Amino acid sequence: MRTYDLTPFYRSTVGFDRLFSLLDQATAEPSSGYPPYNIERTGENAYRITVAVSGFGQDELSLVAKENTLTIKGEKAANENTKKSEVLYRGIAARAFERSFQLADHVVVKNASLENGLLHVDLVREIPEAKKPRSIPISINAKSEQPVIEGSAEKAAA
């Protein structure tokens, strides 16, 4: 796979650093595939991230949403009071992990639940009222019987 150096863009642009950081992350070498996860769209503005965290308890997992990044960490607690049995083969991974997801603008974490070894994180895109499209009524001027769009009369007078 080719690698691209985006540093010339950093030098010649202002305010696009987040975009170039995302491009850097997208073209970087993929990280470990542990733990496996799914990303689903559950509605028009609803998403779900499901992470396979078998062997981890609720107190051994942490979710942190900061700015536009969701970070899921898992770390097994050092349990010195384990059974006195000897493990002959360990096939169930219990290593520490950290997985980060870049969230789009206005996407927030609504809920997280742990069920049958799967961590479900529900996300919702909540667009502020100021950013939503709104309908503007068109009124008819009684004098000319022509439709007037609000604000266009001031522009015509200027």
Residue pairs with C-beta under 8 A, 6 or more apart in sequence:
1 27
1 29
3 27
4 23
4 27
6 20
6 23
6 24
9 16
9 20
10 17
10 20
13 20
22 102
25 102
32 97
34 93
34 95
34 97
35 51
35 52
35 53
35 74
35 93
35 97
35 99
36 51
36 52
37 49
37 50
37 51
37 52
37 99
38 48
38 49
38 50
39 47
39 48
39 49
39 50
39 101
40 47
40 48
40 49
40 50
41 47
42 48
42 122
45 124
45 125
45 126
45 127
46 122
46 123
46 124
46 125
47 107
47 122
47 123
47 124
47 125
48 120
48 121
48 122
48 123
49 70
49 101
49 120
49 121
49 123
50 118
50 119
50 120
50 121
51 72
51 99
51 118
51 119
51 121
52 117
52 118
53 61
53 74
53 114
53 117
53 118
53 119
54 92
54 117
55 76
55 92
55 93
55 94
55 117
56 74
56 76
56 94
57 77
58 114
59 77
60 74
60 75
60 76
60 77
61 72
61 73
61 74
61 114
61 119
62 72
62 73
62 74
63 70
63 71
63 72
63 73
63 109
63 112
63 121
64 70
64 71
64 73
65 71
65 103
65 108
65 109
68 102
68 103
68 104
68 105
68 107
69 100
69 101
69 102
69 103
70 100
70 101
70 103
70 109
70 121
70 123
71 98
71 99
71 100
71 101
72 97
72 98
72 99
72 100
72 101
72 119
72 121
73 96
73 97
73 98
74 96
74 97
74 98
75 96
76 94
76 95
76 96
103 123
104 125
106 125
106 126
106 127
106 128
106 131
107 123
107 124
107 125
107 126
108 123
108 124
108 126
109 121
109 122
109 123
110 122
110 123
110 124
111 120
111 121
111 122
112 119
112 120
112 121
112 122
113 119
113 120
114 120
136 149
136 150
137 150
138 147
138 148
138 149
139 147
139 148
139 150
140 146
140 147
140 148
141 147
141 148
